[in-house]
């Protein structure tokens, strides 16, 4: 959700397993979109009503908040997905030891997950403002986990609807997840608010980096069993960041003042469409400038001139549905060899080599909770 104030009105443009072990090659078969008879785990599609007597009641105010959240989610994520907070827990089992779903709302949800699903770790990606918006008291959920003693509550906040924040935080999020979750001892429940963006993206990255499932295969496994829209490009870009050791580089946008404009801002880039960055006038060149340190990649953005959203015909553009955005390419900062690798890592269909998987494992999961990943192939 938008964590910059009480208002949630949307402004700006819409932005749009079966495992078969064969020697050292592991193939993953995708579950059917109609049925899943060959999965050796049950692909749960669960919606459970949280107990209203514990502080979560279905009422007009909550319906309104769900509608507002859905509107913002559709605009920021470019999807038609909907979220009904008042419906309670909504989750799906993606792997025998991994469930992705919506946020826990009451201590009773802890009991359900522990007793009915064998969950040992609840991995929460929500920020405090996400919980405040829906009046959730996380302390009661944490207390119930402590009372039971057989389930752990772990928090790793990631900003909602923010692919850049997701890209930046994914490596540490996966390291923490791999440390807390032992697949041989039970199930991990990964959740954000609706379980449609941050949580599935984190799960896909974990499946790819720690379990050795190709990113595209993990993404299809996720979206086959759950209605969600994880930002796969953020995962691919984070993969490149890890393997190339890339960091932010200096980038800039320069704009000539159009007409009598007094204010020029940029939305998009690394801050998302819900924030705006001010361009400063250069007294020497009389241009408006923005300097920003960005990770390699392509960043869509819009100009906001005196409050009006537009784009510059003098800068590179990209079409996003019916919108035309400008785009800033930062990949030119890489040398030829790194640039080639970067393009490979962010491209669809890329399968990491055994050496690359071992490198990721050494960086992200030096513990004995997981076996070292092996080279993988896709299998339809």
Buried (B, 14 or more C-beta within 10 A) or exposed (E): BBBEEEEBEBEBBBBBBBBEEEEEEBBBBBBEEEEBEEBEBEBBEBEBEBBBEBBBEBEEEBEEBBBBBBBBBBBBBBBEBBBBBBBBBBBBBBBBBBBBBBBBBBBBBBEBBBEEBBBBBBBBBBBEBBBBBBBBBBEBBBBBBEEBEEBBBBBBBBBBBBBBBBBBBBBEBBBBBBBBBBBEEBBBBBBBBBBBBBBBBBBBBBBBBBBBBBBBBBBBBBBBBBBBBBBBBBBBBBBBBBBBEBEBBEBEBBBEBEEEBEEBBBBBBBBBBBBBBEBEEEEEEEBBBBEBEBBBBBBBBBBBBEEEBBBBEEBEBEEBEEBBBBBBEBBEBBEEEBBEBBEBBBEEEBBBEBEBBBBBBEBBBEEEBBEEBBBBEBBE
